[in-house]
């Protein structure tokens, strides 16, 4: 029987993932002025110990103004490197690959944490250097205050900040970097005609609106080591004038600039977290990954309500994506990769997880094998 594709290694540039399971970035809102805390070590560590091939840490901001909340991670100064390096080293020690997403919230910055209501922070509560900026002076549908339009010089400075953050990520030992261009955040704000009304080279035409994203890719790839993969997350389709065909054209342009994988999500521009052409069902965003893979000739990652092992395996078997990312399902069960391996018959001896776990799991399996038949006999009266 052929090994499941989900547990077949994949090499991208100089980095080999032990399997195709990726932990999608999930905001933790737990940083201290951008600095990683013990929470980040624990959170990333449990996914790595659970057997995932790639653990992508949450959206980490390239400048202070880009923070969505008080708790966002940052890489806008060198002092933030050691905390992330500690997390990266622990992930590697569990035989997983450490990844990091770099982003900027733009006009969706300066908000309360979700469990605090998620609304805009009042101006008097905002800290210094937390100004709302965006491609154009247009407020978000989520009732944010009016942002200030970035000047051309500021746009180019932000591109450099992405590059500077990428250098710091490399210094921290991160091996896969993802540029966050989705969910209504700054890069997505430049892409969408709904939020970008500029009349300079960073707006107007589709080519102009793509320019900021592509220049960020170029700047990051110029400093990111050639043997390390670069991912780009896109809202492949939103409900505000950006669609799958445009995403495919953008992906085709990004590939020769050094993007290796497109992480295919959706929505976020009008406030809804996701959109689609039909009801939200298991794997509802997978068609986006399949289409970009086919039309742009680029590797893709599927994400969005991927729950079951056979569902994830089927995505790969049908050639709909090259990698499968999970978020909330892994939050519910950090050992999902190990469970999936058992269900697909890929890891009978629990080699996927560290020895401190596999020893006890093998012992448990032997005991269950020994005890279950006797339990059956007792239930049958002897």
C-alpha positions in Angstrom: 0.0 0.0 0.0 1.4 3.4 -1.0 2.2 5.8 1.8 -0.4 8.5 2.3 0.6 11.7 0.5 -0.2 13.6 3.7 2.8 12.0 5.3 5.1 12.1 2.3 8.0 14.6 2.8 8.2 17.7 0.7 11.3 19.7 -0.1 10.9 23.4 -1.0 14.3 25.0 -1.9 16.6 23.9 0.9 14.0 23.0 3.4 12.4 19.6 3.8 9.0 19.2 5.6 8.5 15.8 7.1 4.9 15.8 6.1 2.4 18.1 4.3 0.5 19.2 7.4 0.9 22.9 8.2 -0.2 24.9 11.2 -1.8 28.0 9.8 -0.9 31.3 11.6 -3.4 32.2 14.4 -3.2 35.4 16.3 -2.6 34.9 20.0 -2.9 38.5 21.2 -0.4 37.6 23.9 2.8 39.7 23.0 4.2 42.4 25.3 4.7 45.5 23.1 5.5 43.2 20.2 7.8 40.8 22.2 7.1 37.1 22.4 6.2 35.6 25.7 6.1 32.2 27.3 2.6 31.8 25.8 4.1 31.8 22.3 6.7 29.1 23.2 4.0 26.9 24.7 1.6 27.5 21.8 4.0 26.8 19.0 5.7 24.0 20.9 2.5 21.9 21.3 1.9 21.9 17.6 5.5 21.0 16.8 5.4 18.1 19.4 2.0 17.0 18.0 3.6 16.1 14.7 3.0 18.9 12.2 5.6 19.3 9.5 5.5 23.2 9.4 4.4 25.5 12.2 3.7 29.0 11.0 3.6 31.4 13.9 1.1 34.2 13.8 1.1 37.5 11.9 4.1 39.4 13.1 4.1 43.1 12.4 6.8 44.9 10.5 6.1 48.2 12.3 4.4 49.5 15.4 1.6 51.1 13.4 0.7 47.8 11.9 -0.4 46.1 15.1 -4.0 45.0 15.1 -4.1 44.9 19.0 -2.0 45.5 22.0 -1.0 41.8 21.9 0.4 41.5 18.3 3.9 40.1 17.8 6.4 42.4 16.2 9.8 42.3 14.4 10.3 46.0 14.0 13.3 46.1 16.3 16.3 43.8 17.0 15.3 43.3 20.6 12.4 41.2 19.4 14.6 38.6 17.8 15.5 36.5 20.9 12.0 35.7 21.9 11.2 34.4 18.5 14.5 32.6 18.3 13.6 30.7 21.4 10.3 29.5 19.8 12.1 28.6 16.5 14.7 26.6 18.3 12.1 24.6 20.2 10.1 23.9 17.1 13.2 22.6 15.3 14.0 20.4 18.4 10.7 18.6 17.8 11.7 17.8 14.2 9.3 20.4 12.7 10.1 23.5 10.6 9.5 26.9 12.1 7.7 29.4 10.0 6.5 33.0 10.5 4.0 35.3 8.9 4.9 39.0 8.4 2.0 41.5 8.1 0.7 44.9 8.7 -2.9 45.7 9.7 -3.2 49.1 7.9 -6.6 50.6 8.5 -7.6 47.5 10.6 -5.1 48.3 13.3 -5.6 49.7 16.8 -8.4 47.4 17.9 -9.5 45.7 21.1 -8.8 42.0 21.4 -11.7 39.9 20.0 -12.9 38.8 23.4 -12.9 42.4 24.5 -15.3 43.3 21.7 -12.9 43.7 18.8 -14.0 47.3 18.1 -11.7 50.3 17.5 -9.7 51.5 20.4 -10.6 55.1 21.3 -8.0 57.7 20.3 -7.2 58.6 23.9 -6.4 54.9 24.6 -4.0 54.6 21.7 -0.3 54.6 22.3 2.2 56.7 20.5 3.1 55.7 17.0 -0.1 53.8 16.5 -1.6 55.9 13.7 -4.1 54.3 11.3 -2.7 54.4 7.8 -3.9 52.9 4.5 -3.6 53.2 0.7 -6.4 55.8 0.8 -8.3 57.7 3.4 -11.2 55.3 3.5 -12.6 53.8 6.7 -13.0 50.0 7.0 -16.6 48.7 7.0 -15.8 47.4 10.5 -16.4 51.0 11.7 -12.7 51.9 12.1 -11.9 55.6 12.4 -10.7 57.2 9.2 -7.1 56.3 8.3 -4.6 58.6 6.8 -3.5 57.9 3.2 0.2 56.9 3.0 2.5 59.1 1.1 4.5 57.6 -1.7 7.6 57.9 0.4 5.9 56.1 3.3 4.8 53.3 1.0 8.4 52.8 0.0 9.5 53.0 3.6 7.0 50.2 4.5 8.5 48.0 1.7 11.9 48.4 3.4 10.4 47.6 6.8 9.2 44.3 5.4 12.7 43.5 4.2 14.2 44.5 7.6 11.7 42.3 9.4 12.6 39.4 7.1 16.3 39.8 8.0 15.3 39.6 11.7 13.2 36.5 11.0 16.3 34.9 9.4 18.4 35.9 12.4 15.8 34.3 14.7 16.2 30.9 12.9 12.9 31.0 11.0 13.0 28.7 8.0 9.8 29.5 6.1 8.5 33.1 5.8 4.9 34.0 4.7 3.9 37.5 3.5 0.3 38.3 4.7 -1.6 39.7 1.7 -5.1 38.6 2.8 -8.0 39.2 5.1 -8.4 43.0 4.5 -5.0 43.9 5.9 -2.6 46.4 4.4 -1.4 44.4 1.3 -5.0 43.4 0.6 -6.0 47.0 1.0 -3.6 47.9 -1.8 -4.9 45.1 -4.0 -8.6 45.9 -3.8 -10.3 48.7 -5.7 -12.7 48.9 -2.7 -9.9 50.3 -0.5 -7.4 51.7 -3.0 -8.3 54.9 -4.8 -4.8 56.1 -5.4 -3.8 57.8 -8.6 -0.1 57.2 -8.4 1.9 54.1 -9.4 0.5 52.2 -6.4 -3.2 52.5 -7.5 -5.5 53.0 -10.4 -5.1 49.9 -12.7 -4.9 46.3 -11.6 -1.1 46.5 -12.3 -0.8 49.5 -10.1 -2.8 48.0 -7.2 -0.6 44.9 -7.4 2.7 46.9 -7.3 2.9 47.2 -3.5 2.5 43.5 -3.0 5.0 42.6 -5.7 7.6 45.1 -4.4 7.2 43.7 -0.9 7.9 40.2 -2.4 11.0 41.5 -4.2 12.3 43.3 -1.2 11.8 40.3 1.1 13.2 37.8 -1.4 16.3 40.0 -1.8 17.3 39.6 1.8 15.6 36.2 2.6 18.1 33.4 2.0 17.9 31.7 -1.4 17.6 28.3 0.3 14.6 29.3 2.4 11.0 29.1 1.1 8.8 32.2 0.8 5.0 31.9 1.0 2.3 34.5 0.1 -1.1 34.4 1.7 -3.9 35.8 -0.4 -7.7 36.3 -0.1 -8.1 34.6 -3.4 -11.6 35.9 -3.6 -13.4 38.6 -1.7 -16.6 40.5 -2.0 -15.1 43.8 -2.9 -13.8 43.6 -6.4 -10.9 41.2 -6.0 -11.4 37.7 -7.5 -9.8 34.4 -8.4 -8.7 35.4 -11.8 -6.9 38.5 -10.5 -5.3 36.3 -7.8 -4.1 33.8 -10.4 -2.5 36.7 -12.4 -0.9 38.0 -9.2 0.4 34.6 -8.3 1.9 34.1 -11.8 3.8 37.4 -11.4 4.9 36.6 -7.8 6.4 33.2 -8.7 9.4 34.5 -10.8 10.0 37.0 -8.0 10.6 34.2 -5.6 7.3 33.1 -4.1 7.2 29.3 -3.7 3.8 28.7 -2.3 0.5 30.6 -2.3 -1.6 30.1 0.8 -5.2 30.3 -0.5 -7.7 32.0 1.9 -10.6 34.3 1.2 -12.6 37.3 2.4 -12.0 40.0 5.0 -12.3 43.2 3.1 -15.9 44.0 4.0 -15.7 42.7 7.5 -16.7 39.1 7.0 -13.9 36.7 7.8 -14.5 34.6 4.7 -16.6 34.6 1.6 -17.4 32.0 -1.1 -19.8 31.3 -4.0 -21.9 28.9 -1.9 -22.5 27.8 1.7 -19.5 27.4 4.0 -18.8 23.7 4.1 -15.8 21.5 4.9 -12.9 22.5 2.6 -14.9 25.4 1.0 -11.7 27.2 0.0 -10.0 24.2 -1.6 -11.2 25.2 -5.1 -9.2 28.4 -4.8 -6.0 26.4 -4.2 -6.7 24.1 -7.1 -7.4 26.9 -9.6 -4.3 28.9 -8.7 -2.1 25.8 -8.8 -3.5 25.1 -12.3 -3.6 28.6 -13.8 -0.5 30.1 -12.2 1.6 27.0 -12.2 2.6 27.5 -8.6 2.5 25.3 -5.5 -0.5 26.1 -3.3 -1.6 25.5 0.3 -5.3 24.7 1.0 -6.8 26.0 4.2 -10.3 26.5 5.7 -12.5 23.9 7.6 -10.2 21.0 6.8 -11.1 18.7 9.6 -10.7 15.0 8.8 -7.6 12.9 7.8 -9.2 11.4 4.8 -10.4 14.8 3.7 -6.9 16.2 3.8 -5.5 13.2 2.1 -8.1 13.5 -0.7 -7.1 17.1 -1.4 -3.5 16.0 -2.1 -4.5 12.9 -4.0 -6.7 14.9 -6.3 -3.9 17.4 -7.0 -5.9 20.3 -5.5 -3.0 21.6 -3.4 0.5 20.7 -2.4 0.1 21.4 1.3 -2.8 21.3 3.8 -3.1 23.9 6.6 -5.2 23.6 9.7 -5.9 26.2 12.3 -8.8 25.8 14.7 -8.9 22.0 14.3 -5.3 21.9 15.5 -6.2 24.3 18.3 -8.8 21.9 19.4 -6.4 18.9 19.0 -2.7 19.7 18.7 -2.1 16.0 18.2 -4.2 16.0 15.0 -1.2 14.9 12.8 -0.5 11.9 15.0 -4.2 11.0 15.0 -4.4 11.4 11.2 -1.3 9.2 10.8 -2.9 6.4 12.8 -6.1 6.6 10.9 -4.3 6.6 7.5 -1.9 3.8 8.6 1.2 5.9 8.2 2.7 5.8 11.7 1.9 2.6 13.6 4.8 3.1 16.1 4.1 6.8 16.9 7.4 7.9 15.4 5.8 11.2 14.3 6.0 12.6 17.9 9.0 13.1 20.2 10.2 10.0 22.2 8.9 11.4 25.4 5.4 11.0 24.0 5.9 8.0 21.6 7.2 5.7 24.5 4.0 6.2 26.5 1.7 6.0 23.4 3.2 2.7 22.4 2.7 1.4 25.9 -0.9 2.6 25.9 -1.5 0.9 22.5 -0.1 -2.5 23.8 -2.3 -2.2 26.9 -5.4 -1.5 24.9 -4.7 -4.4 22.7 -4.3 -6.7 25.7 -7.2 -5.3 27.7 -9.9 -4.9 25.0 -10.4 -8.6 24.2 -10.7 -9.5 27.9 -13.2 -6.7 28.3 -15.2 -8.2 25.5 -15.0 -11.6 27.1 -16.3 -10.2 30.4 -19.2 -8.5 28.6 -20.1 -11.8 27.1 -20.1 -13.5 30.4 -16.7 -15.1 30.5 
